Amino acid sequence: MDEERAREVLDAAAVLPGAAGNARLLALGENAVFAAADLVVKVGRDEELLGRARRELDVARWLAGADVPAVRAAEPEPRLVAGHPVTVWHRLPDAVRPAGPDDLAVLLRIVHALPAPPFTLPPRELLGGVERWLRLAGGAIDPADAAYLRERRDGFAAAAGALTPCLPPGPIHGDALPRNVHIGPDGPVLVDLETFSADFREHDLVVMALAHDRYGLPDEGYAAFTEAYGWDVRGWEGCSVLRGARETAGCAWVAQHAPGNPGALAEFRRRVASLREGDETVRWHSF
């Protein structure tokens, strides 16, 4: 789904005031995210994401009931428009500053202290999207690279299934990065709730360890995160397994953007080459 198609769906949904063409595109990934007036609208890539959109709205209601500072839904159910799930959200006030690793850690402590919600959260299917992302990549990527990632996926899935957590399992965000925290006038607010799961809390913490090792998060930023959270996941023996699983997923995620996007293809090749060579020092670029 490119921006043009997403705007067509947005226009058909007729949810934003004025012409959809005037809405500002905030992000384009699994979802196209648009903002206009006091609303934000997320347009999912395809109908396969409808269940996830419905669960994200369930999570938003649950977090609101628990007074967790998180984005609030403007409509209780997703719409299905021309084969795309569409969800509508209240727009947050403008950010007063960028979110830092310690802001994220504070919100994770709140989430990790929550009991189970009154509905079923799935386990964190970190590797569950690999096949779909590789399928979307099609012939744009080398079939040998796709086969390599499938083999890695299977190996890490088996290894993850044998892990014993250090922290008590429970609700997690699932994609715990500072980009999913908005700092408004009242403080940090958690956004992007679609990967909420019930699983090892370590899943949320490995994300920042990988951000430090692969994406250039400075030592002081990672130290601020672990200090605010109160624990460093790198001391847990299962850290390398969850890290490897997330790296595998990260490669496949970029692959879906490779058709028609030379930058995505180049980044995909960089990531796969570093995994094949076992070089953990290769810097990955956010995409």
Buried (B, 14 or more C-beta within 10 A) or exposed (E): BEEEBBBBBBBBBEBBEEEBEEBEEBEBEBBBBBBBEEBBBBBBBEEEBBEBBBBBBBBBBBBBEBEBBBBEBBBEEBBBBEEBBBBBBEBBEEEEEEBBBBBBBBBBEBBBEBEEBEEEBBBBBBBEBBBBBBEBBEEBBEEEBBEBBBEBBEBBBEBBEEBEEBBEBBBBBBBBBBBBBBBBEEEBBBBBBBBBBBBBBBBBBBBBBBBBBBBEBEEEBBBBBBEBBEBBBBEBEBBBBBBBBBBBBBBBBBBBBBBEBEEBBBBBBBBBEBBEEEEEEEEBEEB
